[in-house]
Amino acid sequence: MKSKSKFAGMIMLLLMFALTACSGGNGPNDGAAPSNPDTSTPGNEASAGQDPKEPVTIEFMGHGNPNEKKIFEKLIASFEEKYPNVTVKYTSVPPGEYSQKMTTLISSGKVPDVFYVGGPEFYRFAEAGTLLNIQSYLDQTSLFNPDNVWKQAMDRYRFDGSKVGAGDLYGLPKDVGPWSFVYNKDLFDEAGVPYPSATAGDWTWDDMLEAAQKLTVDDNGDGKPDQYGVGAYSLESAVWGNGGEYIDYATGTVKVNEPEFYEAMQFVADLNLKHKVSPNQEAEQAMNAYTRFINGQLAMFAMGPWDQPAFWELPFGWDIAAWPASPNTGQTATWLGSMGFAVSAKSKHPQEAFDLAAFLSLDEQGQRENYQLGQAVPNLIDMAEGEFKEMDKGPQTRQVFLDIIQDYGRPDVVAFSKDTQWLDTFNQNASKVWNGEMSAKDFTAQIQPKMQELYDKGNK
């Protein structure tokens, strides 16, 4: 679910969409829910009428960095050992090419048996009948206890014919991705600054700013910091924590022009424009925030569970904390990403395809390998709250991941949109705020009508 670094809130949003596949190509969409959803009765071990021992080959396509590819190659090997009659042909494509690749495969009728799907693509594909309704398969599986899976993750892949989040399941969660606040413990120790709190609400924007000012250092006196206090601060976290919203999905009203939103956006912009504790666009282009953090030149940043393998190799101490709370509300928030495994409605081997998706998503053995390899928080609650939390590798405060899932994490902004042009327009123009050309108040007043027009056109 990943490219990491971007500039301030705008880039963090783009990052989010790349990680969760919430932006991207236009999947086919007939404008209506499938009128005759799949009602086939799955077998317990293999497709109806087929010898369970008969050799079967299925195709699985995902995306990710080389580390993720290696992890899934190991997981697939474990699946093939458990299901010796099934061979999995695995293809991993670069994240930036995935949406277009899927669109091409769908158009040509060559959809993989199992593939990644998330956000707007899930909405479009479910509506178009591209995805298999897997509810009946899930109802008969003995792989897991439904009460032992994060509801927040499962609900992302429900579709009732008109909206996401209700109805039957058309996918299984690959992961549920809590976007956490990470910090360099060594830099905090050197500056004599107390660590951020792992408890939501304890640490505010004011506390973070005070720490960031002490942690921003110009070593050579050229007026340009060689070490920054904070980078790529999450605009979503600021907006939601401040009581703002991008949109009210119940009414379809874009709300970026309200004070709770633009005040939070101005706070994020001012980390650079006013306080100089965060890299500006020029500095970000010279060295992105992810690289700065890895190099020990950035004190506070952001990370998802998928970052663990790289962070385990860092030569300095680090840990995660709750995102700083708005001093106006006392509330903390962040986004809770997710990518899913879907089965093609045209798969010739739906049972085996479901078995692979279920193994990668919910099988205890698969989930254990997944978290031990540093790919994700387990989808199984008892495993997440037990052995995962007790794991002897960083982060030390793993409970923060679980707090985000259970308490203050929220679905990505576009999780319930099928067309994202309304938010793309915001992101493409938000640099006017980040570079100081416009105030957040003036910018959001100007952009809101256009966003509303695009949302109405693409989603109503």
C-alpha positions in Angstrom: 0.0 0.0 0.0 4.6 3.0 -1.0 6.3 6.2 -1.7 6.8 8.3 1.4 7.9 11.7 1.4 6.1 14.8 0.3 5.8 18.4 1.2 3.6 19.4 4.1 -0.1 18.5 4.0 -0.5 18.6 0.2 2.2 16.0 -0.4 1.0 13.9 2.5 -2.4 13.7 0.9 -0.8 12.6 -2.4 1.3 10.1 -0.5 -1.8 8.7 1.1 -3.5 8.2 -2.2 -0.5 6.4 -3.7 -0.2 4.1 -0.6 -3.9 3.2 -0.6 -4.5 3.2 -4.3 -7.1 5.9 -3.8 -6.1 7.8 -6.9 -5.4 6.6 -10.3 -6.9 5.3 -13.5 -10.5 5.2 -14.6 -11.9 1.7 -14.2 -14.8 0.7 -16.4 -18.1 1.7 -14.8 -21.5 1.0 -16.1 -23.1 3.3 -13.6 -25.1 0.7 -11.8 -24.6 -2.1 -9.3 -24.6 -5.6 -10.8 -28.3 -6.6 -11.0 -27.5 -10.3 -10.5 -24.7 -10.7 -7.9 -22.8 -13.9 -7.7 -24.9 -16.6 -6.0 -22.7 -19.6 -6.7 -22.2 -22.0 -3.8 -18.6 -22.5 -3.0 -17.1 -25.8 -2.2 -15.1 -26.3 1.0 -11.8 -27.0 -0.7 -12.1 -26.4 -4.4 -14.5 -25.2 -7.1 -17.7 -27.2 -7.5 -17.2 -30.3 -9.6 -13.5 -30.1 -9.5 -11.1 -32.7 -7.9 -9.5 -30.9 -4.9 -6.1 -32.4 -6.0 -6.3 -31.2 -9.6 -3.4 -28.8 -10.3 -4.6 -25.2 -10.6 -2.8 -22.1 -11.6 -4.1 -18.7 -10.5 -2.8 -15.2 -11.2 -2.2 -12.6 -8.5 -1.2 -9.0 -9.1 -0.2 -6.3 -6.6 2.1 -3.4 -6.4 4.8 -2.2 -4.0 8.5 -1.6 -3.4 11.1 -4.4 -3.8 10.8 -5.2 0.0 7.1 -5.7 -0.3 7.6 -7.9 -3.3 10.0 -10.1 -1.3 7.6 -10.4 1.5 4.7 -11.5 -0.7 6.9 -14.0 -2.5 7.5 -15.6 0.9 3.8 -15.5 1.8 2.9 -17.1 -1.5 5.4 -19.9 -1.0 3.8 -20.6 2.3 0.3 -20.7 0.7 1.5 -23.1 -2.0 2.9 -25.3 0.7 -0.5 -25.4 2.4 -2.3 -25.8 -0.9 0.1 -28.0 -2.9 -2.3 -28.3 -5.9 -2.3 -24.5 -6.4 0.4 -22.6 -8.2 0.3 -18.8 -7.9 1.7 -16.6 -10.7 2.6 -13.4 -8.9 3.1 -10.1 -10.7 4.2 -6.9 -8.8 4.1 -3.7 -10.7 5.3 -0.2 -9.6 2.6 1.6 -7.6 2.4 4.5 -10.1 1.6 2.1 -12.9 -0.8 -0.1 -11.2 -4.1 1.7 -11.9 -3.4 2.0 -15.6 -2.3 -1.6 -15.7 -5.5 -2.8 -14.1 -7.6 -0.7 -16.4 -5.9 -2.2 -19.4 -6.4 -5.8 -18.1 -10.0 -5.2 -17.4 -10.7 -3.7 -20.8 -9.0 -6.7 -22.5 -10.8 -9.3 -20.3 -7.5 -10.5 -18.7 -8.2 -9.6 -15.1 -6.0 -11.5 -12.6 -7.8 -14.0 -10.3 -6.7 -12.0 -7.3 -5.6 -8.4 -7.2 -5.2 -5.3 -5.0 -8.0 -2.9 -4.8 -8.8 0.1 -2.6 -10.6 3.4 -2.2 -12.3 4.8 -5.3 -11.2 1.8 -7.4 -13.0 -0.5 -5.1 -16.1 1.6 -5.4 -15.9 1.7 -9.2 -15.0 -2.0 -9.7 -17.7 -3.2 -7.3 -20.3 -1.1 -9.0 -19.2 -2.3 -12.5 -19.4 -6.0 -11.5 -15.7 -6.6 -11.9 -15.4 -8.0 -8.3 -16.7 -11.3 -7.1 -19.2 -11.2 -4.3 -17.3 -13.4 -1.8 -19.8 -13.3 1.1 -20.9 -16.9 0.6 -17.3 -18.1 0.4 -16.5 -16.2 3.6 -19.6 -17.6 5.4 -18.4 -21.1 4.8 -14.7 -20.7 5.6 -13.2 -22.1 8.8 -10.1 -20.0 8.5 -11.1 -17.4 11.1 -13.6 -16.1 13.5 -15.3 -12.9 12.1 -15.4 -11.4 15.6 -11.6 -11.6 15.6 -11.1 -9.3 12.6 -11.0 -5.5 12.8 -14.4 -4.3 11.8 -12.9 -1.1 10.6 -10.9 -3.1 8.0 -13.7 -5.5 6.8 -16.2 -2.7 6.4 -14.0 -1.0 3.8 -14.8 -3.8 1.4 -18.6 -4.0 1.8 -20.9 -2.8 -1.0 -24.6 -2.7 -1.0 -25.1 -1.6 -4.6 -25.0 2.1 -4.0 -22.5 2.8 -1.3 -19.3 1.5 0.3 -19.3 0.3 3.9 -22.5 -1.7 3.9 -23.8 -4.9 2.4 -21.9 -8.0 1.2 -18.1 -8.3 1.1 -16.4 -7.9 -2.3 -12.9 -7.9 -0.9 -10.8 -8.8 2.1 -8.4 -6.4 3.8 -4.7 -6.8 2.8 -4.1 -4.6 5.8 -5.4 -1.7 7.9 -2.7 1.0 7.8 -2.5 3.3 10.9 -0.5 6.4 9.8 1.5 7.2 12.9 3.8 10.0 14.2 7.4 8.9 14.3 10.3 10.6 16.0 14.1 10.3 16.3 14.9 9.6 19.9 18.6 10.4 19.6 17.9 13.9 18.3 15.4 14.5 21.2 18.0 13.3 23.7 20.7 15.5 22.2 18.5 18.5 22.5 17.2 17.7 25.9 13.6 17.7 24.7 11.0 15.3 26.2 9.6 12.7 23.9 6.1 13.1 22.4 3.4 11.3 24.2 1.9 8.0 23.0 -1.4 8.9 24.5 -3.8 10.8 22.3 -4.5 14.3 23.4 -1.5 14.6 25.7 0.7 16.5 23.2 -0.8 19.5 21.3 0.3 21.5 18.2 1.8 24.0 20.6 3.9 21.3 22.3 5.1 20.0 18.9 6.0 23.5 17.7 8.0 24.2 20.8 9.9 20.9 20.4 10.4 21.5 16.6 11.9 24.9 17.2 14.5 23.4 19.6 15.2 20.5 17.1 15.7 22.7 14.0 19.4 23.4 13.7 21.6 25.4 11.3 25.0 23.9 11.8 27.0 26.0 9.4 25.3 29.3 9.9 24.2 29.8 6.3 20.6 30.5 7.3 19.4 27.2 6.0 18.6 24.5 8.5 20.7 21.3 8.2 18.3 19.6 10.6 14.5 20.2 10.7 12.1 19.7 13.6 9.2 18.2 11.6 8.5 17.3 8.0 5.5 16.4 5.8 3.0 17.1 8.5 -0.4 15.5 7.8 -3.0 17.9 6.7 -5.7 15.4 7.4 -4.6 15.0 11.0 -4.6 18.7 11.5 -8.0 19.2 9.9 -9.8 16.4 11.6 -8.2 17.1 15.0 -9.4 20.7 14.7 -13.0 19.6 14.1 -12.9 20.2 10.3 -13.9 18.0 7.4 -13.1 17.9 3.7 -16.6 16.8 2.9 -19.9 15.7 4.5 -20.6 12.5 2.6 -24.1 12.3 3.9 -25.1 15.5 2.1 -22.3 15.6 -0.5 -21.2 19.1 0.8 -17.5 20.1 0.4 -16.5 21.9 3.6 -12.9 23.1 3.0 -14.0 26.8 3.3 -15.1 26.4 6.9 -12.9 27.9 9.7 -12.0 24.5 11.3 -10.5 23.5 8.0 -8.6 26.6 6.8 -7.2 27.3 10.3 -5.7 23.8 10.4 -4.3 24.2 6.9 -2.7 27.6 7.8 -1.1 25.9 10.9 0.5 23.3 8.6 1.7 25.9 6.1 3.1 28.1 8.9 5.4 25.3 10.1 7.5 26.5 7.2 6.3 29.9 6.3 6.3 31.4 9.8 8.2 29.1 12.1 10.8 27.7 9.7 10.8 24.3 11.4 9.7 22.3 8.3 11.4 22.1 4.9 10.0 24.5 2.2 9.4 23.3 -1.4 13.0 24.1 -2.4 14.5 22.1 0.5 12.1 19.3 -0.1 13.1 19.0 -3.7 16.8 18.9 -2.7 16.1 16.1 -0.2 12.7 14.7 0.6 11.4 14.3 4.1 11.6 10.5 4.2 15.3 10.7 3.2 16.0 13.4 5.8 14.4 11.2 8.5 16.4 8.1 7.4 19.6 10.2 7.4 19.0 11.5 10.9 18.3 15.1 9.7 14.6 15.3 10.7 13.3 14.9 14.2 9.6 14.2 13.5 7.9 12.6 10.5 5.3 9.9 9.8 5.3 6.2 9.2 3.0 3.3 8.5 3.5 -0.3 9.6 4.9 -1.1 6.2 7.9 1.1 7.0 9.1 -1.1 9.8 11.7 -3.2 7.8 13.5 -0.1 6.7 13.3 1.5 10.1 14.6 -1.6 11.8 17.9 -0.9 10.0 18.3 2.7 11.2 21.4 3.5 13.2 19.5 5.7 15.7 16.7 5.1 18.2 13.1 5.9 17.1 9.6 5.4 18.3 6.0 6.4 17.5 3.6 8.7 19.3 0.0 9.9 18.9 -0.4 12.8 16.4 -0.5 16.1 18.2 -3.9 17.3 19.2 -5.4 20.6 18.2 -5.3 23.0 21.1 -8.7 24.2 20.0 -10.5 20.9 20.5 -8.1 18.7 22.4 -8.7 16.0 19.8 -6.2 13.8 17.9 -6.9 12.2 14.5 -5.0 10.6 11.7 -5.9 8.5 8.6 -6.3 4.8 8.6 -5.4 3.5 5.2 -6.2 0.1 3.8 -5.7 -1.9 0.6 -7.8 -5.0 -0.2 -7.6 -8.3 -2.0 -10.3 -8.8 -4.5 -11.3 -11.8 -6.6 -12.2 -11.4 -10.2 -15.9 -12.0 -11.0 -14.6 -13.9 -14.1 -12.1 -16.1 -12.4 -12.2 -19.7 -13.6 -11.0 -20.8 -10.2 -13.0 -18.7 -7.7 -12.5 -21.1 -4.7 -8.7 -21.2 -5.1 -8.6 -17.5 -5.7 -10.7 -16.9 -2.5 -8.4 -19.3 -0.6 -5.4 -17.2 -1.6 -7.1 -13.9 -0.7 -8.2 -15.4 2.6 -4.8 -16.8 3.4 -3.1 -13.5 2.7 -5.7 -11.6 4.6 -6.9 -13.8 7.5 -5.0 -17.1 7.8 -3.2 -17.2 11.2 0.0 -18.5 9.6 -0.1 -15.9 6.9 -0.8 -13.1 9.3 2.0 -14.2 11.6 4.5 -14.2 8.7 3.1 -10.9 7.5 3.7 -9.0 10.8 7.0 -10.7 11.5 8.3 -9.6 8.2 7.2 -6.0 9.0 4.5 -5.7 6.5 1.4 -4.8 8.5 -0.5 -4.9 11.8 -2.3 -8.3 11.9 -5.9 -8.2 10.7 -6.6 -10.7 13.5 -7.3 -8.8 16.7 -6.0 -11.3 19.2 -2.7 -11.6 17.4 -2.4 -7.8 17.1 -3.2 -7.3 20.8 -0.9 -10.2 21.8 2.2 -11.4 20.0 2.4 -8.4 17.7 2.3 -5.9 20.5 4.9 -7.9 22.4 7.3 -8.1 19.4 10.9 -7.2 20.4 11.5 -4.9 17.4 10.6 -1.2 17.1 8.4 0.7 17.6 8.5 0.2 21.3 5.0 1.8 21.7 3.2 -0.5 19.3 0.0 0.2 21.2 -0.1 3.4 19.2 -0.9 1.5 16.0 -3.8 -0.3 17.8 -5.1 3.0 19.3 -5.3 4.5 15.8 -7.2 1.5 14.5 -9.6 1.4 17.5 -10.0 5.0 18.5 -8.9 7.9 16.4 -8.0 6.6 12.9 -10.3 7.6 10.1 -10.8 6.3 6.5 -8.9 8.2 3.8 -10.7 11.3 2.5 -11.6 9.6 -0.8 -12.6 6.2 0.6 -16.2 6.8 -0.2 -15.8 8.6 -3.5 -15.7 6.9 -6.9 -14.4 9.9 -8.7 -11.6 11.9 -7.0 -11.2 14.9 -9.3 -12.7 17.2 -6.6 -9.9 16.4 -4.3 -7.2 16.2 -7.0 -8.1 19.8 -7.8 -7.5 20.8 -4.2 -4.1 19.0 -4.1 -2.9 20.4 -7.4 -3.6 24.0 -6.3 -2.7 23.8 -2.6 0.9 24.9 -3.3 -0.5 28.5 -3.4 -0.9 28.1 0.4 2.3 26.1 1.0 4.5 28.7 -0.7 2.7 31.7 0.8 1.0 33.0 -2.3 -2.4 32.8 -0.7 -3.7 32.4 2.8 -5.5 29.2 3.6 -8.7 31.2 4.2 -8.6 32.8 0.8 -7.5 29.7 -1.1 -10.3 27.5 0.4 -12.9 30.1 -0.3 -11.8 30.2 -3.9 -11.4 26.4 -4.5 -14.5 25.2 -2.7 -17.0 26.0 -5.5 -14.9 24.2 -8.1 -14.5 21.2 -5.8 -18.2 21.1 -5.2 -18.9 21.2 -8.9 -16.5 18.3 -9.6 -17.8 16.2 -6.7 -21.4 16.7 -7.9 -20.4 15.8 -11.5 -18.5 12.7 -10.6 -20.2 11.2 -7.6 -23.9 12.2 -7.7 
